Amino acid sequence: METNLTSRVAQLREPNPELLRTPPYNTEAEQALLGAILISNTAYYRVCEFLQPEHFGNA
């Protein structure tokens, strides 16, 4: 019983590769956003305060 509990705790402490996957991203949405910024300066000012490189899939 003790060994089973110890091995279970060890499993919980080890990082699970399935949980470390990269989050999904939408290339088409990223392209649309960048296109809107290129077309209209007002689009840039709407997102410039919060948009970060981490918001893009290849960051």
Secondary structure, 3 states (H helix, E strand, C coil): CHHHHHHHHHHHHCCCCCCCCCCCCCHHHHHHHHHHHHHCHHHHHHHCCCCCHHHCCCC
